[in-house]
Amino acid sequence: MIDESKVVDVAVIGGGPAGATAATLVADAGYQVRLFEREQFPRFHIGESLMPETYHTFRRLGVLDQLKSSPYQKKLSVQFVNEEGKESQPFYFDDHNPHESSRTWQVVRSDFDRMLLENASRHGVDVRQGTRVLEVLFEGEQAVGVKVQDADGTKEEISARVVIDASGQSSLIAHRLKLREPDPILKKGSIWTYYEGAQRDSGRNEGATLVLSTQGKKGWFWYIPLHDDKVSVGVVSSFEELFQSDRGPPEEIFYQEVERCPAVKKRLESGRRVTGFMTTKDFSYYAKQLAGDGWVLVGDAFGFLDPIYSSGVFLALKSGEMAADAVVAGLQAGDVGGDRLGQWGHEFLQGMERMKRLVYTFYEGVSFGRFVRENPHLSGHLVDLLVGKLFDPHVDEIVEPLEAMRRQVRAESLQNAGS
Ligand SMILES: Cc1cc2nc3c(=O)[nH]c(=O)nc-3n(C[C@H](O)[C@H](O)[C@H](O)COP(=O)(O)OP(=O)(O)OC[C@H]3O[C@@H](n4cnc5c(N)ncnc54)[C@H](O)[C@@H]3O)c2cc1C
C-alpha cells in the first residue's frame, strides 16, 4: 500500500526567495507542495538590496502590503562613485516611470526570507524546516523524488512528480548532473560586514545603493543603508587578488580595501562595526541546462551573475515564478518532461544575458555617468536595466551604444598603457 504521507505533487528544495516563490504559486494552483529547508528560519543571508521589478512577483505572492508596512529602508535610486570619489547623478527609478513599482526596499534577508516562507505556508505549502535534502532520486533520467533527513536524523524518501531545485549555491541537481559552469570572466570574491551609525544621505537619497570603485578600478564596494541605522558594506574584487595569502585575514584585507576607497572610508568614519566579517568567492556560474524530466532549477541553484546591480533576488523571484507556471502547466497536461518544464528558459536566459552584458560593461571600466552624458537619449533605457526590466526587448536599443563605449574605453586604456 502507498503511504500517502510520502507522496506529493511537487517537492521543493530550499526555502529562499526562489523556492518560496515557486512553492507558493504551484500551491495556489491547487497542487500538493512540500518544501524542505535545511535551516530553521530566520537565518542569515547576504543580498539585501532589491530591484524595483520584484514588485510584480510580490504582488502575485500577495506580500506587497506586508512590505509596504515593513520597517525596511525604501530604495529609490542607485548611484555610482568613481575611484576619485566623484559621484554620478543618482539614477532615480521613478524619474522614468512614476509608479509605485519604481520603488523598492533594502531588506534584512533573515526577516524577509522568513516572511516569504511564512507566506508560502499560508498558501498551503507544507514547509519542513530543519530538513535537509540528501539527494534527488532519479529513475533513469527522470527525477522522481527526494531523500531527506530531519533535525532528529530520521531519513525518508518522498516521491514527487516534479522536483524544483531552489537550493541556492548548493545547486544540488546541477552538481549531481555536472551541469555547473563557472563564468569564465567573473572570478570574484567578496568580504563584507555591517556598521551602525555610518553616514547616510538624506531625503530621496537616504536609501540609495552606492557602488563605489576602489583605486585602480580593481574592485568596488557596495554601501547599502538598511533600517535601524545599519549599513551593509562589502568589497568585491578578483578573488585571486582579494584573497592573496600575504594579505592577512579578511578583516585586514577589508581595511586595506577601505584605504583604496576614500569615499567609503569617509562614510564609515562616524560608524561602529557591529558584526564580524563574512567572505565568499566563486559565486558566478550557470547551469548548462535549466530543466530535465521531472526537475527544474530556479534562483541561484540555476545560476548567479554578480552582486553589482542587486539582481540576485529579482532573478530568484522571476525564475521561481516562471518555473511555477511551467510546472503547473505540465502537471495539468500530464507532461512533466524537460521540454515542458523548461519552456520559460529561452526568455529567462535572454533576460539574464542582458544583465550579464551590463555587468561586463561595468568591469571593463565604462562609467555610466559618462555614458549618459554622451547618450542622453538612452538614460531611460539604462534606468530600465537598473530597475530590472530585463525581459523587455526594447532595452536592447542600448546594447550597441554600450558596446561602442566598451570598445572606446578599451582603446583608451591600451593607449594610456602605451604612453
Ligand atoms: C556577495 C554577494 C552579495 C549579494 N548582494 C545581493 C543584493 O544586494 N541584492 C540581491 O538581490 N542579491 C544579492 N546577492 C544574491 C542573492 O543573495 C541570491 O541571488 C539570492 O539569495 C538567491 O535566492 P535563492 O532562493 O535562489 O537562494 P538562497 O537564498 O541561497 O536560498 C537557498 C536555500 O536553500 C537551502 N538549502 C540549500 N541546500 C539545501 C538542502 N540540501 N536541503 C534543504 N535546503 C537546502 C538554504 O539553506 C537556503 O535557505 C548577493 C550575492 C552575493 C554572493
The ligand as a Tripos MOL2 file, in Angstrom:
@<TRIPOS>MOLECULE
LIG
   53    58     1     0     0
SMALL
NO_CHARGES

@<TRIPOS>ATOM
      1 C1         28.4420   38.9230   -2.0580 C.3       1 LIG1
      2 C2         27.0070   38.8530   -2.5380 C.ar      1 LIG1
      3 C3         26.1740   39.9690   -2.4320 C.ar      1 LIG1
      4 C4         24.8630   39.9000   -2.8880 C.ar      1 LIG1
      5 N1         24.0750   41.0180   -2.8230 N.ar      1 LIG1
      6 C5         22.8340   40.9910   -3.3650 C.ar      1 LIG1
      7 C6         21.9850   42.1390   -3.3170 C.ar      1 LIG1
      8 O1         22.3360   43.1970   -2.8040 O.2       1 LIG1
      9 N2         20.7450   42.0330   -3.8680 N.ar      1 LIG1
     10 C7         20.2910   40.8680   -4.4410 C.ar      1 LIG1
     11 O2         19.1690   40.8350   -4.9540 O.2       1 LIG1
     12 N3         21.0530   39.7640   -4.4470 N.ar      1 LIG1
     13 C8         22.3020   39.7920   -3.9240 C.ar      1 LIG1
     14 N4         23.0540   38.6610   -3.9200 N.ar      1 LIG1
     15 C9         22.4790   37.4290   -4.4830 C.3       1 LIG1
     16 C10        21.4230   36.7970   -3.5780 C.3       1 LIG1
     17 O3         21.9730   36.5620   -2.3160 O.3       1 LIG1
     18 C11        20.9420   35.4920   -4.2140 C.3       1 LIG1
     19 O4         20.8370   35.6310   -5.5980 O.3       1 LIG1
     20 C12        19.5750   35.0340   -3.6540 C.3       1 LIG1
     21 O5         19.6490   34.7890   -2.2780 O.3       1 LIG1
     22 C13        19.1160   33.7650   -4.3830 C.3       1 LIG1
     23 O6         17.9580   33.2400   -3.7830 O.3       1 LIG1
     24 P1         17.6810   31.6660   -3.8420 P.3       1 LIG1
     25 O7         16.3440   31.4500   -3.2490 O.co2     1 LIG1
     26 O8         17.9630   31.1520   -5.1920 O.co2     1 LIG1
     27 O9         18.8170   31.0060   -2.9260 O.3       1 LIG1
     28 P2         19.0650   31.1930   -1.3680 P.3       1 LIG1
     29 O10        18.5380   32.4890   -0.9080 O.co2     1 LIG1
     30 O11        20.5090   30.9070   -1.1300 O.co2     1 LIG1
     31 O12        18.1880   30.0500   -0.7090 O.3       1 LIG1
     32 C14        18.5530   28.7000   -0.8410 C.3       1 LIG1
     33 C15        18.0320   27.9600    0.3810 C.3       1 LIG1
     34 O13        18.2290   26.5610    0.1660 O.3       1 LIG1
     35 C16        18.5790   25.9540    1.3980 C.3       1 LIG1
     36 N5         19.2710   24.7090    1.0760 N.ar      1 LIG1
     37 C17        20.4730   24.5460    0.4870 C.ar      1 LIG1
     38 N6         20.7650   23.2360    0.3760 N.ar      1 LIG1
     39 C18        19.7260   22.5560    0.8980 C.ar      1 LIG1
     40 C19        19.4420   21.1700    1.0720 C.ar      1 LIG1
     41 N7         20.3000   20.2250    0.6840 N.pl3     1 LIG1
     42 N8         18.2820   20.8230    1.6460 N.ar      1 LIG1
     43 C20        17.3840   21.7640    2.0650 C.ar      1 LIG1
     44 N9         17.6130   23.0890    1.9340 N.ar      1 LIG1
     45 C21        18.7580   23.4830    1.3480 C.ar      1 LIG1
     46 C22        19.4760   27.0050    2.0520 C.3       1 LIG1
     47 O14        19.5350   26.8200    3.4470 O.3       1 LIG1
     48 C23        18.7830   28.3040    1.6530 C.3       1 LIG1
     49 O15        17.8880   28.7640    2.6300 O.3       1 LIG1
     50 C24        24.3680   38.6980   -3.4530 C.ar      1 LIG1
     51 C25        25.1850   37.5740   -3.5310 C.ar      1 LIG1
     52 C26        26.4970   37.6480   -3.1050 C.ar      1 LIG1
     53 C27        27.3770   36.4200   -3.2270 C.3       1 LIG1
@<TRIPOS>BOND
     1     1     2 1
     2     2     3 ar
     3     2    52 ar
     4     3     4 ar
     5     4     5 ar
     6     4    50 ar
     7     5     6 ar
     8     6     7 ar
     9     6    13 1
    10     7     8 2
    11     7     9 ar
    12     9    10 ar
    13    10    11 2
    14    10    12 ar
    15    12    13 ar
    16    13    14 ar
    17    14    15 1
    18    14    50 ar
    19    15    16 1
    20    16    17 1
    21    16    18 1
    22    18    19 1
    23    18    20 1
    24    20    21 1
    25    20    22 1
    26    22    23 1
    27    23    24 1
    28    24    25 2
    29    24    26 1
    30    24    27 1
    31    27    28 1
    32    28    29 2
    33    28    30 1
    34    28    31 1
    35    31    32 1
    36    32    33 1
    37    33    34 1
    38    33    48 1
    39    34    35 1
    40    35    36 1
    41    35    46 1
    42    36    37 ar
    43    36    45 ar
    44    37    38 ar
    45    38    39 ar
    46    39    40 ar
    47    39    45 ar
    48    40    41 1
    49    40    42 ar
    50    42    43 ar
    51    43    44 ar
    52    44    45 ar
    53    46    47 1
    54    46    48 1
    55    48    49 1
    56    50    51 ar
    57    51    52 ar
    58    52    53 1
@<TRIPOS>SUBSTRUCTURE
     1 LIG1         1 GROUP 0 **** ****
